[in-house]
């Protein structure tokens, strides 16, 4: 009897949907591409396939389209290959990500002017900056329905997005939740209201809990993969991982004047094989750059993870700058491994794509511990790799930082003294620590420093290296 009832309900629902005034809206979404263009021919194929099957199909980006692939980042017009390919894939809109500013405001203006789609952001004020003020939202109309999309960019505790402050002159940013509340009025004029968010998953959840008038939050920044989305009160929060490895497929059904269904799914792009041949040819042409394949050294073993890659980067800093201690923020380590074998220029540019310079200053042991404590509290986890010392972080049962111990490589604890210390300029300028800002900018670029060190060493081995120990 239960089976008969369930079957009747399904038949009734199908009859109701297709007998009523129904509009299906499909939004294909990516986020945190970081200039990874190699899968875009696969995405192009999927977009075309879905557009052949359905009408009312859109393509959205939730930001961070730049930084992470030298083919794009070091192109004569920085970032242009990404815009060119997104135009080919017929993107409809992108929100601004924090890494959109990595090339500088003037270059970002140029790239946006070349895009056949708008970049939106509601919580930015560029009225006194070089960057052109973007629209806060856009609207699309299908079947007499209005789809409203509002864009948001993340900001850190210092009031700026996670980008080098040197690129953010005269830009002002506001809290996304407070700003979003101003757009509640559009929930009346838009049949479907979407937040296109580069805030990160946790912030998206906060937004959905506090403001229930968004039908969907299409997210980015945290590189989170949500295979079916996450329903928070009235809002579905979705995000599709990163690096063009996945394609989100958001389906909205609008029936008789209201949204009756919002669902999301994921297409595994990384493991698919079908491509658009024209887009693939363009990608292949962009990828032809012999300079990036130049061999600069050899890895005796795979250099794996933040500990080993961070040790390489900070050893290069300490050697080049002749300092006692060097620190690298883990957020600036942008690949997971350098395989055993030849090391190329491209690999190091992928490892350090931001073009940061180094600040050098003298710090006491107390100040060094304040730096370690600051970064741990900010991220609620270790955020530093180091050369010149080992660090032990003792944690409380709740995961909070209890004690910091700094040791020489031989295990002797360092409790006093003053040391020459190097950090990158992102750390020096972004962290709210005045003693970092008092350092001297050497002008030496991070990737160039690492390449010079590898060339000098010829062969490198970081197998088993771990200089930051967590003690729970």
N, C-alpha and C positions, 0 to 999 in steps of 0.2 A: 504493500500500500504506500509506503514511504517513497519507493522508487517512482510510482505513478504520480505522486504529488510533485516530486522534484522535477520530473519530466514536464508536467503541465506548467510549472513555474518557468522553466526554461523556455518553453514554446511561447508562453504568454509574454515573457520579457523580449524575446526576439521579435514577436509580432508587434509589441508596443514600440520598440526602437525603430523598426523599419516601416511601420505604418504611420509614424509621427514625423514631424518636421525635424529631421536629424542632420546635423553637420558633424563630420569627423575632421578633426584637425590633427595633423601629424607634425611634430617638431623633432628633427634630427639634431642632436646636440653633441658638441665636443668641448673640451676644456683643457687648459694647461698643455697645449700642443708643444710649446717650447721649441718651435722651429723644426720639429721632426717631420720632414716632408715625405719620407720614403713610403709611407702607407697611404698617401693621399689619392693615389690612383685606385686603390681598393675602396676607399671611402666614396670616391666619385662613382664607381660602379654601383655601390649600394644605394646612393642617392638617386641615380637614374632609374634603377630597378624599382625603388619604392614610388617614385614619381610616375612611373608607368602604370603602377597598380592603383594609385590613389590620387585624388585631387587634394588641394589645400595642404601641400607639404612645404614646410619651411626648414631652413638650416640655420642654427644658432651656434655662436661660440660664447663660452663663459670666461673668456679672457686668458691672458698669458700666451699669446700666440708667438712671441719672440723669445730669443735667448736660449741657447742650448745646442745649436748645430752650426758649426763654423761655415758651412756651405751657405747658410742664410745670414748669419750674423756678420760675416766678413765679406759678403757680397759688396761690390762697389757702391751700390745703394743699399745700405744696411737694412735687412729685413724684407727687401722687395720680393724675393722669390715666394715668401709666405703669402703676401698680398696677392701676387699674380695667380697663385694656385687656388687661393680662397675665392678669387673672382671666377676662376674656371669652374669651381664646385658650386658657384652661385649661392654663397652664404647670404643671408638676409640681414643679419645684425650681429654685432659682437659688443659685449661690455668691455670696459677697460680693465686690464689686469695690472698688477704692480710692475711686472716686467715689461709692459709696453713702454715704459719710460727709460729703459736701459740704454737706448741709443741717444738719448737727449730729446728735449722737447721739440726742437726744430725738425729733426729727422722724423719724429713721430707725426708731426703735422704733414710732412711730405707723404708718408706712407698712408695716412688716413685719406689724403686728397686723391690717392691713386686707387682706393678701394671703391668697389661698386656697391658697398653696403655701409651703413652708419656704425660708428662706435658711440655707445651711450654711457652716461654716468651721471647719476643724480646727486651724489655727495661730494662733488668737486667744484671749487670756485677757481677758475683760471682767468678772472677778469683783469688781473695785473701781471699775468705771466706771459711767456712767449707762446706757450701751448694755447691753441684755439679752444675756446669753451665748447665742450660737446653738448649735444642735446641730452636731457635727462631721461627721455623716454621716446619710444616710437609707437605708432599704431598701424596695424594691418587690418584690412577688411576682407572677409570671405563670406559669401552667402548672406550678405547683409549683417554679418556679425563683426564686432570690433574686438580685436585682440590688442591689449595694451601691454607693453613691455617696458619695465623700469630697470635701469642699470645701476649697479653698486660696486664699489671697489673697497677692498679691505684697508684698514689703517691699524698700525701698531700703537702701543702705549705712548710713543713719542709724537703721535698725531699725524704720522705720515705712512704711506704704504711701504712695504718691505722692498724698497729700491734705494739705490745710492742717493743720499740727500743732495748730492751735487747736481742731480738731474731734476730736482723738485723745486727749484727756486720760484718763489712767489705764488706757488700753488697752495690752496687751502682746502682742507678736507673736513667733513663733518661726520658724526656718528651715523652709521647706516640705518639703525633702527629708528632713531629720531627723524632722520630725513625721510625714511620710507613712510612714516605715519602721515606725512604731508600729502602722500599720494592716495590716501584712502578715498578721496573724492572720485578717483578714476575707477573705483570699483562699481560706481553707479553708471558711469558712461561707457565702461568697457564690459563686454559680455564675458570675456576671459581676461584675467589680470595675472601677469607673470612677472616675477622678479628674476632678472638675469644677473646673477650674483657672483662676484669674485671675492667673496667674504670668507670662504672656508666652511666645511661641514658644520662645525660646532656653532659658528655664528649664524649659519642658515637655520639651524634648529632653534636657536634663540629668537631669530626673526619670526619664524613660523609660530612659536609659542606666544609671542607678544602681540603679533599682528595677524589676524586670521582672515584678512580680506584678499590675500594672494591665493589663487587657485594652485599655482605651482611656483616653486623656487628651483630654477635651473642653476646649479652651482659649479664653482671652481675653486682654485687656490690650494685646497688641501689634498688634491690628487686622489680623492676618495672614489672608490668604485662601489656604487649602489646598484646591484643587478636589477632590482625591482623598485627602487626608490624607497623612501621612508615617509610614511604618513604621520604628520604632526598636526593634531587637531584637524583643521579643515584643509590643510595644505600638504601636497606631496612634494617632498624634497628629493631632487634627483642630481646625480653627478656621474660622469663616465670615465673615471680614472684619470689617465694622462697620456701624453706622447702619441696621440692618434692610434693607440692600441685598441680602443673600443669606440663604438658609436652608439650613443643613446638614442632610443626611439620612444618618444613621448606621444601618447595617443589621448586626445581629449574628445569626448562625445558630448555634444550640446544638443539637447532635445527639448522642444517646446519651451524655449525661453530660459533654460538653466543647464548648468554643467551637471551631467549625471554620472560621468565616469572619467577618471584620470588614471592612466596606467603608464608604466615605463618598463622598457626592456633594453637589453644590451646585445649588440652584434659584435662578435669577436673578430675584429679587423686583423689583428696580428696573425691569426692562424687561418685567415681566408686566403684564397688564391685568385679570385676573379678580379680583373682590373679594367680600368678605362685605358686603352692603349695610347690615346693622344696625351692624356695627362701623364702617363708613365714615360713617354718620350720626353716630355718637358722636364720631368724629374731627373731622368738620366742625363740630360744635357746640363742641368744645374750641378749635378754631382761630379762632373768632369773638372777636376782641379788637382793636377799632379802635386802641387806644392803641399797640400794637406797630407799626402801619402809619404812625405819625406821621413825617413827613419832617423831618429835622433839618439837611440839607445836601445838597450835590451833588458827585459825583465826575466830574471832567472826563474821566478815563479809568478803565478798570478798575484797581482796586487789587489786584494779583495776588501771591500767595505771601508767604512769611514775611518777606522783605526789605522789601517795600512796606507790608504790614500792620503789621509790627513798627516800621517807621519812623513810621507814623501814630500808633501807640499810645505810643511813647516821646516823640515830639514833643509829644503832648498832656500827658504827664507833666511834661516839662521846662517847658512853658509854664505849666501850672497851679501847679506846685510851685516855680517860679523857681529851678531847680537848674542846674548846669553840664552834668551828664551824667545820662542816664536809661537803664536797662537793662530789657529784657523777656525772660523766658525763652520760647523757641520753643514749649515744651510748653503754654504758656498761650495760644497763638494758635490758636483752635479752629475757624476756617474757612479756606478756601483763597483766597477772593476776595470782593471787594465790586464788583459790576458797575458799569459806567459808568451814571450817572444819579442819581436821587434816592437818598439814604441814609436808612434808617429806623431807628427805635429798636430794632426786632427784630434787624436785622443786627448792631448793635453789642453787643447782649446775647448774640447767638450767638458773636460774636468773643471776648468776655470774659465767660463765664458764671459765673465762680467767686466774684465779689463780693470779690476781694482788695483790701486797702488798701495804701497805700504807706509804706515806711520811707525816711527821709532821714538821711544821715550824711555826714561829711567823710572822704574817702579820699585817700591819697597815690597817685601813679602806680604805685608798687610794689604797693599793695593792690588797685588796679584790675586790674593784670595777674594777681594771684593769683586774683581772682574769675573772670577769663576762663579762666585755666589750669585752675582747679578744675572749672568746668562742662564744658570740653572733655574733660578726662580722664574725668569721670564718664560722659559720653555717647559718648565716642570720636568726637565730631564737634562742630561749633559748635552751641551751644545759646542764644546771646544775639543779640538785636537791640539797637540803640543809637541814641541821639540826642545830639548835642553834639560827637561826634568820629567819625572813621572808624577802623576796626581792620583790620590786616592780620595774618593768621595764617599763618606759614611752617611747612610740614610737612616731616618727614623722609620718605624713600622708603616707610617702612612705615606712613605715615599718622599717626604720633605728632607731637605738637606740638613744634616746634623753637624758635620765637621768636615774640614778640608785638610788634607795632609799633602805637602809638597816634598818630594824626595829627589835626591840625585839618582842617576841611573844605578849606582851601587847600593841604593836603599837607605842612605843616610838622610834623615829628615832635615829640611831647610826651614829654620824658624826666624831668621833675621837676615838683614843685608839689603842692598839695592842692586838691581839687575837691569841691564839693557834689554828691552822687550820690543818685539815687532808684532803689529796686528795690521790687517788690511783696512783701507780707509772706510769701507762700509761699517765695520765694527767701531772705528774711532769716531765717526760722525753720527752714527745711528744710536749707539748705546748712550744712555744718560749717565755717563761717567766723565766728569770734567778732566780727570788726569789723562784720559786717552786723547782728548781734543787738544791737549797741550803738546802733543808729539809733533815731530817734524815729518812732513810728507816727503818721502824719498823720490817719488815720481817713477819708481821701478814697478813695472806691470807684473801681476801675479803669474800669468801663463808664461811669459817670457822668462821669468825667474826660474820656474820649474823646468822649462826646456833647457836653459843654460846649465842647471845643476845635473840633469840627466846626461847631457852631452859630456860634461866634465867627468862624471862617474863611469860612463860607458855602459856598465852593467849594474843593475840595482836588485836588491833582494830585501823585501819587507815581510817575508813569511813569518807569521807568528808575532809580529810587533803589535803591542798594545800598551799604550802609555797612560791611559786614563782607566782606572779600576773603580768599579762600583762595589762598595761593601754594604750589604743590607743586614 
